[in-house]
Amino acid sequence: MDYLLPDKAYQVLKWLCILLIPAVSWALGELLPDYGVDPYKITHLLDVIGTLVGMLIGASQVSVMGSANRDWSDE
């Protein structure tokens, strides 16, 4: 099976997507208003980046699972 992403990159991106990006987004959303900063744009950007990373991970998984499990005889 050939993944689009190398295993090390997959593990790093998964860790970023599942834990780091949402945690940083939440923390900034909670802390920035205390300093008079509107957190909306920053947290929105982090959420979009997290979603993009998740899509890259999903695309890599689908590329492997889709080609491995597809029954071409039905088409």
PDB file of N, CA, C and O in Angstrom:
ATOM      1  N   MET A   1       0.840  -1.185   0.000  1.00  0.00           N
ATOM      2  CA  MET A   1       0.000   0.000   0.000  1.00  0.00           C
ATOM      3  C   MET A   1       0.883   1.247   0.000  1.00  0.00           C
ATOM      4  O   MET A   1       1.794   1.372   0.818  1.00  0.00           O
ATOM      5  N   ASP A   2       0.611   2.148  -0.907  1.00  0.00           N
ATOM      6  CA  ASP A   2       1.360   3.388  -0.985  1.00  0.00           C
ATOM      7  C   ASP A   2       0.500   4.544  -0.498  1.00  0.00           C
ATOM      8  O   ASP A   2      -0.506   4.888  -1.117  1.00  0.00           O
ATOM      9  N   TYR A   3       0.901   5.132   0.603  1.00  0.00           N
ATOM     10  CA  TYR A   3       0.222   6.297   1.130  1.00  0.00           C
ATOM     11  C   TYR A   3       0.717   7.544   0.412  1.00  0.00           C
ATOM     12  O   TYR A   3       1.846   7.577  -0.080  1.00  0.00           O
ATOM     13  N   LEU A   4      -0.125   8.566   0.352  1.00  0.00           N
ATOM     14  CA  LEU A   4       0.311   9.846  -0.203  1.00  0.00           C
ATOM     15  C   LEU A   4       1.333  10.505   0.709  1.00  0.00           C
ATOM     16  O   LEU A   4       2.217  11.224   0.245  1.00  0.00           O
ATOM     17  N   LEU A   5       1.206  10.254   2.020  1.00  0.00           N
ATOM     18  CA  LEU A   5       2.104  10.845   3.003  1.00  0.00           C
ATOM     19  C   LEU A   5       3.004   9.765   3.598  1.00  0.00           C
ATOM     20  O   LEU A   5       2.546   8.651   3.851  1.00  0.00           O
ATOM     21  N   PRO A   6       4.283  10.082   3.825  1.00  0.00           N
ATOM     22  CA  PRO A   6       5.131   9.138   4.555  1.00  0.00           C
ATOM     23  C   PRO A   6       4.607   8.952   5.980  1.00  0.00           C
ATOM     24  O   PRO A   6       3.919   9.826   6.508  1.00  0.00           O
ATOM     25  N   ASP A   7       4.927   7.824   6.597  1.00  0.00           N
ATOM     26  CA  ASP A   7       4.402   7.509   7.923  1.00  0.00           C
ATOM     27  C   ASP A   7       4.753   8.575   8.955  1.00  0.00           C
ATOM     28  O   ASP A   7       3.903   8.945   9.764  1.00  0.00           O
ATOM     29  N   LYS A   8       5.974   9.068   8.945  1.00  0.00           N
ATOM     30  CA  LYS A   8       6.387  10.085   9.923  1.00  0.00           C
ATOM     31  C   LYS A   8       5.555  11.359   9.749  1.00  0.00           C
ATOM     32  O   LYS A   8       5.102  11.942  10.734  1.00  0.00           O
ATOM     33  N   ALA A   9       5.354  11.789   8.504  1.00  0.00           N
ATOM     34  CA  ALA A   9       4.540  12.978   8.251  1.00  0.00           C
ATOM     35  C   ALA A   9       3.100  12.746   8.690  1.00  0.00           C
ATOM     36  O   ALA A   9       2.464  13.644   9.241  1.00  0.00           O
ATOM     37  N   TYR A  10       2.584  11.543   8.447  1.00  0.00           N
ATOM     38  CA  TYR A  10       1.229  11.206   8.864  1.00  0.00           C
ATOM     39  C   TYR A  10       1.098  11.309  10.378  1.00  0.00           C
ATOM     40  O   TYR A  10       0.129  11.882  10.876  1.00  0.00           O
ATOM     41  N   GLN A  11       2.049  10.767  11.108  1.00  0.00           N
ATOM     42  CA  GLN A  11       1.982  10.798  12.572  1.00  0.00           C
ATOM     43  C   GLN A  11       2.053  12.233  13.096  1.00  0.00           C
ATOM     44  O   GLN A  11       1.317  12.591  14.015  1.00  0.00           O
ATOM     45  N   VAL A  12       2.927  13.053  12.524  1.00  0.00           N
ATOM     46  CA  VAL A  12       3.049  14.449  12.959  1.00  0.00           C
ATOM     47  C   VAL A  12       1.772  15.221  12.645  1.00  0.00           C
ATOM     48  O   VAL A  12       1.263  15.947  13.498  1.00  0.00           O
ATOM     49  N   LEU A  13       1.253  15.072  11.435  1.00  0.00           N
ATOM     50  CA  LEU A  13       0.032  15.782  11.054  1.00  0.00           C
ATOM     51  C   LEU A  13      -1.157  15.332  11.891  1.00  0.00           C
ATOM     52  O   LEU A  13      -2.000  16.146  12.268  1.00  0.00           O
ATOM     53  N   LYS A  14      -1.226  14.041  12.181  1.00  0.00           N
ATOM     54  CA  LYS A  14      -2.320  13.535  13.009  1.00  0.00           C
ATOM     55  C   LYS A  14      -2.253  14.147  14.405  1.00  0.00           C
ATOM     56  O   LYS A  14      -3.280  14.546  14.955  1.00  0.00           O
ATOM     57  N   TRP A  15      -1.066  14.223  14.976  1.00  0.00           N
ATOM     58  CA  TRP A  15      -0.899  14.823  16.292  1.00  0.00           C
ATOM     59  C   TRP A  15      -1.272  16.303  16.255  1.00  0.00           C
ATOM     60  O   TRP A  15      -1.928  16.804  17.169  1.00  0.00           O
ATOM     61  N   LEU A  16      -0.855  17.000  15.203  1.00  0.00           N
ATOM     62  CA  LEU A  16      -1.208  18.417  15.066  1.00  0.00           C
ATOM     63  C   LEU A  16      -2.718  18.603  14.956  1.00  0.00           C
ATOM     64  O   LEU A  16      -3.298  19.468  15.612  1.00  0.00           O
ATOM     65  N   CYS A  17      -3.341  17.783  14.121  1.00  0.00           N
ATOM     66  CA  CYS A  17      -4.767  17.938  13.829  1.00  0.00           C
ATOM     67  C   CYS A  17      -5.644  17.564  15.018  1.00  0.00           C
ATOM     68  O   CYS A  17      -6.643  18.230  15.288  1.00  0.00           O
ATOM     69  N   ILE A  18      -5.276  16.513  15.719  1.00  0.00           N
ATOM     70  CA  ILE A  18      -6.119  16.006  16.796  1.00  0.00           C
ATOM     71  C   ILE A  18      -5.914  16.763  18.097  1.00  0.00           C
ATOM     72  O   ILE A  18      -6.869  16.970  18.846  1.00  0.00           O
ATOM     73  N   LEU A  19      -4.688  17.180  18.379  1.00  0.00           N
ATOM     74  CA  LEU A  19      -4.408  17.744  19.691  1.00  0.00           C
ATOM     75  C   LEU A  19      -3.920  19.187  19.667  1.00  0.00           C
ATOM     76  O   LEU A  19      -4.526  20.051  20.301  1.00  0.00           O
ATOM     77  N   LEU A  20      -2.853  19.457  18.958  1.00  0.00           N
ATOM     78  CA  LEU A  20      -2.189  20.744  19.083  1.00  0.00           C
ATOM     79  C   LEU A  20      -3.004  21.913  18.531  1.00  0.00           C
ATOM     80  O   LEU A  20      -3.219  22.895  19.242  1.00  0.00           O
ATOM     81  N   ILE A  21      -3.457  21.830  17.297  1.00  0.00           N
ATOM     82  CA  ILE A  21      -4.176  22.958  16.686  1.00  0.00           C
ATOM     83  C   ILE A  21      -5.463  23.288  17.435  1.00  0.00           C
ATOM     84  O   ILE A  21      -5.691  24.461  17.732  1.00  0.00           O
ATOM     85  N   PRO A  22      -6.325  22.303  17.759  1.00  0.00           N
ATOM     86  CA  PRO A  22      -7.528  22.649  18.534  1.00  0.00           C
ATOM     87  C   PRO A  22      -7.209  23.223  19.914  1.00  0.00           C
ATOM     88  O   PRO A  22      -7.901  24.128  20.381  1.00  0.00           O
ATOM     89  N   ALA A  23      -6.165  22.705  20.573  1.00  0.00           N
ATOM     90  CA  ALA A  23      -5.815  23.215  21.901  1.00  0.00           C
ATOM     91  C   ALA A  23      -5.329  24.662  21.827  1.00  0.00           C
ATOM     92  O   ALA A  23      -5.714  25.491  22.652  1.00  0.00           O
ATOM     93  N   VAL A  24      -4.495  24.962  20.852  1.00  0.00           N
ATOM     94  CA  VAL A  24      -4.006  26.328  20.697  1.00  0.00           C
ATOM     95  C   VAL A  24      -5.159  27.264  20.327  1.00  0.00           C
ATOM     96  O   VAL A  24      -5.246  28.376  20.847  1.00  0.00           O
ATOM     97  N   SER A  25      -6.035  26.821  19.440  1.00  0.00           N
ATOM     98  CA  SER A  25      -7.183  27.638  19.042  1.00  0.00           C
ATOM     99  C   SER A  25      -8.064  27.945  20.254  1.00  0.00           C
ATOM    100  O   SER A  25      -8.480  29.087  20.448  1.00  0.00           O
ATOM    101  N   TRP A  26      -8.343  26.938  21.057  1.00  0.00           N
ATOM    102  CA  TRP A  26      -9.174  27.143  22.247  1.00  0.00           C
ATOM    103  C   TRP A  26      -8.494  28.098  23.228  1.00  0.00           C
ATOM    104  O   TRP A  26      -9.125  29.018  23.748  1.00  0.00           O
ATOM    105  N   ALA A  27      -7.199  27.869  23.477  1.00  0.00           N
ATOM    106  CA  ALA A  27      -6.478  28.702  24.440  1.00  0.00           C
ATOM    107  C   ALA A  27      -6.448  30.160  23.994  1.00  0.00           C
ATOM    108  O   ALA A  27      -6.671  31.064  24.799  1.00  0.00           O
ATOM    109  N   LEU A  28      -6.173  30.389  22.715  1.00  0.00           N
ATOM    110  CA  LEU A  28      -6.157  31.765  22.217  1.00  0.00           C
ATOM    111  C   LEU A  28      -7.548  32.388  22.263  1.00  0.00           C
ATOM    112  O   LEU A  28      -7.684  33.574  22.565  1.00  0.00           O
ATOM    113  N   GLY A  29      -8.575  31.608  21.970  1.00  0.00           N
ATOM    114  CA  GLY A  29      -9.946  32.102  22.039  1.00  0.00           C
ATOM    115  C   GLY A  29     -10.333  32.523  23.443  1.00  0.00           C
ATOM    116  O   GLY A  29     -11.127  33.446  23.624  1.00  0.00           O
ATOM    117  N   GLU A  30      -9.780  31.854  24.426  1.00  0.00           N
ATOM    118  CA  GLU A  30     -10.066  32.189  25.818  1.00  0.00           C
ATOM    119  C   GLU A  30      -9.200  33.329  26.341  1.00  0.00           C
ATOM    120  O   GLU A  30      -9.669  34.150  27.130  1.00  0.00           O
ATOM    121  N   LEU A  31      -7.955  33.388  25.915  1.00  0.00           N
ATOM    122  CA  LEU A  31      -7.017  34.357  26.492  1.00  0.00           C
ATOM    123  C   LEU A  31      -6.976  35.704  25.787  1.00  0.00           C
ATOM    124  O   LEU A  31      -6.809  36.732  26.444  1.00  0.00           O
ATOM    125  N   LEU A  32      -7.122  35.725  24.481  1.00  0.00           N
ATOM    126  CA  LEU A  32      -6.956  36.985  23.746  1.00  0.00           C
ATOM    127  C   LEU A  32      -7.959  38.070  24.140  1.00  0.00           C
ATOM    128  O   LEU A  32      -7.571  39.237  24.195  1.00  0.00           O
ATOM    129  N   PRO A  33      -9.227  37.752  24.417  1.00  0.00           N
ATOM    130  CA  PRO A  33     -10.130  38.831  24.840  1.00  0.00           C
ATOM    131  C   PRO A  33      -9.670  39.533  26.121  1.00  0.00           C
ATOM    132  O   PRO A  33      -9.967  40.713  26.311  1.00  0.00           O
ATOM    133  N   ASP A  34      -8.960  38.839  26.992  1.00  0.00           N
ATOM    134  CA  ASP A  34      -8.444  39.467  28.211  1.00  0.00           C
ATOM    135  C   ASP A  34      -7.418  40.545  27.916  1.00  0.00           C
ATOM    136  O   ASP A  34      -7.181  41.430  28.739  1.00  0.00           O
ATOM    137  N   TYR A  35      -6.807  40.471  26.736  1.00  0.00           N
ATOM    138  CA  TYR A  35      -5.805  41.458  26.337  1.00  0.00           C
ATOM    139  C   TYR A  35      -6.348  42.451  25.312  1.00  0.00           C
ATOM    140  O   TYR A  35      -5.585  43.197  24.698  1.00  0.00           O
ATOM    141  N   GLY A  36      -7.662  42.455  25.129  1.00  0.00           N
ATOM    142  CA  GLY A  36      -8.291  43.405  24.224  1.00  0.00           C
ATOM    143  C   GLY A  36      -8.171  43.053  22.760  1.00  0.00           C
ATOM    144  O   GLY A  36      -8.343  43.920  21.904  1.00  0.00           O
ATOM    145  N   VAL A  37      -7.881  41.802  22.450  1.00  0.00           N
ATOM    146  CA  VAL A  37      -7.725  41.365  21.068  1.00  0.00           C
ATOM    147  C   VAL A  37      -8.933  40.518  20.689  1.00  0.00           C
ATOM    148  O   VAL A  37      -9.356  39.649  21.451  1.00  0.00           O
ATOM    149  N   ASP A  38      -9.488  40.777  19.501  1.00  0.00           N
ATOM    150  CA  ASP A  38     -10.594  39.966  19.007  1.00  0.00           C
ATOM    151  C   ASP A  38     -10.027  38.652  18.474  1.00  0.00           C
ATOM    152  O   ASP A  38      -9.273  38.659  17.501  1.00  0.00           O
ATOM    153  N   PRO A  39     -10.376  37.535  19.091  1.00  0.00           N
ATOM    154  CA  PRO A  39      -9.760  36.268  18.709  1.00  0.00           C
ATOM    155  C   PRO A  39     -10.381  35.606  17.486  1.00  0.00           C
ATOM    156  O   PRO A  39      -9.879  34.582  17.022  1.00  0.00           O
ATOM    157  N   TYR A  40     -11.468  36.171  16.952  1.00  0.00           N
ATOM    158  CA  TYR A  40     -12.221  35.477  15.913  1.00  0.00           C
ATOM    159  C   TYR A  40     -11.346  35.092  14.719  1.00  0.00           C
ATOM    160  O   TYR A  40     -11.343  33.931  14.312  1.00  0.00           O
ATOM    161  N   LYS A  41     -10.612  36.037  14.159  1.00  0.00           N
ATOM    162  CA  LYS A  41      -9.839  35.749  12.946  1.00  0.00           C
ATOM    163  C   LYS A  41      -8.716  34.747  13.209  1.00  0.00           C
ATOM    164  O   LYS A  41      -8.435  33.887  12.375  1.00  0.00           O
ATOM    165  N   ILE A  42      -8.088  34.864  14.357  1.00  0.00           N
ATOM    166  CA  ILE A  42      -6.988  33.955  14.670  1.00  0.00           C
ATOM    167  C   ILE A  42      -7.510  32.540  14.888  1.00  0.00           C
ATOM    168  O   ILE A  42      -6.957  31.586  14.342  1.00  0.00           O
ATOM    169  N   THR A  43      -8.564  32.397  15.676  1.00  0.00           N
ATOM    170  CA  THR A  43      -9.102  31.061  15.933  1.00  0.00           C
ATOM    171  C   THR A  43      -9.725  30.470  14.674  1.00  0.00           C
ATOM    172  O   THR A  43      -9.654  29.261  14.453  1.00  0.00           O
ATOM    173  N   HIS A  44     -10.328  31.309  13.859  1.00  0.00           N
ATOM    174  CA  HIS A  44     -10.895  30.825  12.601  1.00  0.00           C
ATOM    175  C   HIS A  44      -9.784  30.296  11.689  1.00  0.00           C
ATOM    176  O   HIS A  44      -9.938  29.243  11.070  1.00  0.00           O
ATOM    177  N   LEU A  45      -8.678  31.018  11.606  1.00  0.00           N
ATOM    178  CA  LEU A  45      -7.545  30.573  10.797  1.00  0.00           C
ATOM    179  C   LEU A  45      -7.007  29.230  11.306  1.00  0.00           C
ATOM    180  O   LEU A  45      -6.729  28.330  10.514  1.00  0.00           O
ATOM    181  N   LEU A  46      -6.864  29.102  12.605  1.00  0.00           N
ATOM    182  CA  LEU A  46      -6.383  27.834  13.165  1.00  0.00           C
ATOM    183  C   LEU A  46      -7.358  26.697  12.893  1.00  0.00           C
ATOM    184  O   LEU A  46      -6.938  25.576  12.607  1.00  0.00           O
ATOM    185  N   ASP A  47      -8.648  26.972  12.979  1.00  0.00           N
ATOM    186  CA  ASP A  47      -9.641  25.938  12.690  1.00  0.00           C
ATOM    187  C   ASP A  47      -9.586  25.504  11.218  1.00  0.00           C
ATOM    188  O   ASP A  47      -9.730  24.321  10.910  1.00  0.00           O
ATOM    189  N   VAL A  48      -9.379  26.454  10.326  1.00  0.00           N
ATOM    190  CA  VAL A  48      -9.262  26.129   8.902  1.00  0.00           C
ATOM    191  C   VAL A  48      -8.004  25.300   8.651  1.00  0.00           C
ATOM    192  O   VAL A  48      -8.040  24.333   7.889  1.00  0.00           O
ATOM    193  N   ILE A  49      -6.899  25.671   9.283  1.00  0.00           N
ATOM    194  CA  ILE A  49      -5.661  24.902   9.132  1.00  0.00           C
ATOM    195  C   ILE A  49      -5.851  23.492   9.675  1.00  0.00           C
ATOM    196  O   ILE A  49      -5.398  22.529   9.056  1.00  0.00           O
ATOM    197  N   GLY A  50      -6.516  23.352  10.825  1.00  0.00           N
ATOM    198  CA  GLY A  50      -6.779  22.028  11.382  1.00  0.00           C
ATOM    199  C   GLY A  50      -7.626  21.180  10.458  1.00  0.00           C
ATOM    200  O   GLY A  50      -7.380  19.985  10.297  1.00  0.00           O
ATOM    201  N   THR A  51      -8.625  21.802   9.850  1.00  0.00           N
ATOM    202  CA  THR A  51      -9.470  21.079   8.903  1.00  0.00           C
ATOM    203  C   THR A  51      -8.672  20.657   7.674  1.00  0.00           C
ATOM    204  O   THR A  51      -8.838  19.542   7.180  1.00  0.00           O
ATOM    205  N   LEU A  52      -7.816  21.533   7.181  1.00  0.00           N
ATOM    206  CA  LEU A  52      -6.977  21.202   6.029  1.00  0.00           C
ATOM    207  C   LEU A  52      -6.054  20.029   6.341  1.00  0.00           C
ATOM    208  O   LEU A  52      -5.901  19.120   5.525  1.00  0.00           O
ATOM    209  N   VAL A  53      -5.448  20.049   7.508  1.00  0.00           N
ATOM    210  CA  VAL A  53      -4.575  18.941   7.904  1.00  0.00           C
ATOM    211  C   VAL A  53      -5.381  17.650   7.982  1.00  0.00           C
ATOM    212  O   VAL A  53      -4.920  16.605   7.523  1.00  0.00           O
ATOM    213  N   GLY A  54      -6.572  17.712   8.556  1.00  0.00           N
ATOM    214  CA  GLY A  54      -7.439  16.532   8.619  1.00  0.00           C
ATOM    215  C   GLY A  54      -7.807  16.023   7.234  1.00  0.00           C
ATOM    216  O   GLY A  54      -7.881  14.813   7.017  1.00  0.00           O
ATOM    217  N   MET A  55      -8.037  16.929   6.301  1.00  0.00           N
ATOM    218  CA  MET A  55      -8.362  16.521   4.936  1.00  0.00           C
ATOM    219  C   MET A  55      -7.171  15.841   4.268  1.00  0.00           C
ATOM    220  O   MET A  55      -7.350  14.874   3.528  1.00  0.00           O
ATOM    221  N   LEU A  56      -5.963  16.332   4.516  1.00  0.00           N
ATOM    222  CA  LEU A  56      -4.768  15.684   3.970  1.00  0.00           C
ATOM    223  C   LEU A  56      -4.616  14.270   4.519  1.00  0.00           C
ATOM    224  O   LEU A  56      -4.306  13.336   3.780  1.00  0.00           O
ATOM    225  N   ILE A  57      -4.836  14.127   5.807  1.00  0.00           N
ATOM    226  CA  ILE A  57      -4.761  12.803   6.421  1.00  0.00           C
ATOM    227  C   ILE A  57      -5.831  11.892   5.833  1.00  0.00           C
ATOM    228  O   ILE A  57      -5.552  10.744   5.489  1.00  0.00           O
ATOM    229  N   GLY A  58      -7.050  12.398   5.718  1.00  0.00           N
ATOM    230  CA  GLY A  58      -8.147  11.606   5.163  1.00  0.00           C
ATOM    231  C   GLY A  58      -7.909  11.228   3.713  1.00  0.00           C
ATOM    232  O   GLY A  58      -8.206  10.104   3.311  1.00  0.00           O
ATOM    233  N   ALA A  59      -7.377  12.149   2.922  1.00  0.00           N
ATOM    234  CA  ALA A  59      -7.110  11.850   1.518  1.00  0.00           C
ATOM    235  C   ALA A  59      -6.052  10.766   1.392  1.00  0.00           C
ATOM    236  O   ALA A  59      -6.138   9.902   0.520  1.00  0.00           O
ATOM    237  N   SER A  60      -5.065  10.813   2.256  1.00  0.00           N
ATOM    238  CA  SER A  60      -4.040   9.778   2.232  1.00  0.00           C
ATOM    239  C   SER A  60      -4.636   8.421   2.580  1.00  0.00           C
ATOM    240  O   SER A  60      -4.320   7.419   1.940  1.00  0.00           O
ATOM    241  N   GLN A  61      -5.491   8.388   3.587  1.00  0.00           N
ATOM    242  CA  GLN A  61      -6.116   7.124   3.991  1.00  0.00           C
ATOM    243  C   GLN A  61      -7.065   6.604   2.912  1.00  0.00           C
ATOM    244  O   GLN A  61      -7.075   5.407   2.624  1.00  0.00           O
ATOM    245  N   VAL A  62      -7.855   7.485   2.318  1.00  0.00           N
ATOM    246  CA  VAL A  62      -8.801   7.069   1.276  1.00  0.00           C
ATOM    247  C   VAL A  62      -8.062   6.542   0.056  1.00  0.00           C
ATOM    248  O   VAL A  62      -8.513   5.592  -0.584  1.00  0.00           O
ATOM    249  N   SER A  63      -6.927   7.157  -0.269  1.00  0.00           N
ATOM    250  CA  SER A  63      -6.179   6.699  -1.443  1.00  0.00           C
ATOM    251  C   SER A  63      -5.723   5.259  -1.274  1.00  0.00           C
ATOM    252  O   SER A  63      -5.680   4.504  -2.245  1.00  0.00           O
ATOM    253  N   VAL A  64      -5.388   4.879  -0.073  1.00  0.00           N
ATOM    254  CA  VAL A  64      -4.951   3.509   0.181  1.00  0.00           C
ATOM    255  C   VAL A  64      -6.145   2.582   0.325  1.00  0.00           C
ATOM    256  O   VAL A  64      -6.186   1.529  -0.310  1.00  0.00           O
ATOM    257  N   MET A  65      -7.109   2.949   1.140  1.00  0.00           N
ATOM    258  CA  MET A  65      -8.263   2.092   1.392  1.00  0.00           C
ATOM    259  C   MET A  65      -9.128   1.968   0.142  1.00  0.00           C
ATOM    260  O   MET A  65      -9.664   0.895  -0.135  1.00  0.00           O
ATOM    261  N   GLY A  66      -9.268   3.042  -0.604  1.00  0.00           N
ATOM    262  CA  GLY A  66     -10.092   3.001  -1.808  1.00  0.00           C
ATOM    263  C   GLY A  66      -9.524   2.076  -2.860  1.00  0.00           C
ATOM    264  O   GLY A  66     -10.270   1.332  -3.497  1.00  0.00           O
ATOM    265  N   SER A  67      -8.214   2.108  -3.055  1.00  0.00           N
ATOM    266  CA  SER A  67      -7.625   1.246  -4.068  1.00  0.00           C
ATOM    267  C   SER A  67      -7.498  -0.198  -3.587  1.00  0.00           C
ATOM    268  O   SER A  67      -7.549  -1.123  -4.398  1.00  0.00           O
ATOM    269  N   ALA A  68      -7.335  -0.399  -2.297  1.00  0.00           N
ATOM    270  CA  ALA A  68      -7.174  -1.761  -1.767  1.00  0.00           C
ATOM    271  C   ALA A  68      -8.508  -2.510  -1.682  1.00  0.00           C
ATOM    272  O   ALA A  68      -8.549  -3.725  -1.875  1.00  0.00           O
ATOM    273  N   ASN A  69      -9.589  -1.793  -1.397  1.00  0.00           N
ATOM    274  CA  ASN A  69     -10.879  -2.454  -1.184  1.00  0.00           C
ATOM    275  C   ASN A  69     -11.831  -2.366  -2.360  1.00  0.00           C
ATOM    276  O   ASN A  69     -12.934  -2.909  -2.291  1.00  0.00           O
ATOM    277  N   ARG A  70     -11.448  -1.713  -3.419  1.00  0.00           N
ATOM    278  CA  ARG A  70     -12.354  -1.508  -4.547  1.00  0.00           C
ATOM    279  C   ARG A  70     -12.484  -2.791  -5.361  1.00  0.00           C
ATOM    280  O   ARG A  70     -11.493  -3.441  -5.693  1.00  0.00           O
ATOM    281  N   ASP A  71     -13.706  -3.131  -5.665  1.00  0.00           N
ATOM    282  CA  ASP A  71     -13.989  -4.295  -6.516  1.00  0.00           C
ATOM    283  C   ASP A  71     -14.276  -3.764  -7.914  1.00  0.00           C
ATOM    284  O   ASP A  71     -15.366  -3.259  -8.183  1.00  0.00           O
ATOM    285  N   TRP A  72     -13.303  -3.878  -8.792  1.00  0.00           N
ATOM    286  CA  TRP A  72     -13.424  -3.321 -10.128  1.00  0.00           C
ATOM    287  C   TRP A  72     -14.333  -4.144 -11.030  1.00  0.00           C
ATOM    288  O   TRP A  72     -14.646  -3.695 -12.133  1.00  0.00           O
ATOM    289  N   SER A  73     -14.764  -5.306 -10.621  1.00  0.00           N
ATOM    290  CA  SER A  73     -15.594  -6.154 -11.463  1.00  0.00           C
ATOM    291  C   SER A  73     -17.013  -5.619 -11.625  1.00  0.00           C
ATOM    292  O   SER A  73     -17.697  -5.996 -12.575  1.00  0.00           O
ATOM    293  N   ASP A  74     -17.477  -4.746 -10.720  1.00  0.00           N
ATOM    294  CA  ASP A  74     -18.833  -4.196 -10.801  1.00  0.00           C
ATOM    295  C   ASP A  74     -18.964  -3.101 -11.833  1.00  0.00           C
ATOM    296  O   ASP A  74     -20.081  -2.760 -12.222  1.00  0.00           O
ATOM    297  N   GLU A  75     -17.856  -2.539 -12.291  1.00  0.00           N
ATOM    298  CA  GLU A  75     -17.936  -1.388 -13.210  1.00  0.00           C
ATOM    299  C   GLU A  75     -17.832  -1.826 -14.636  1.00  0.00           C
ATOM    300  O   GLU A  75     -17.880  -0.995 -15.542  1.00  0.00           O
TER     301      GLU A  75
END
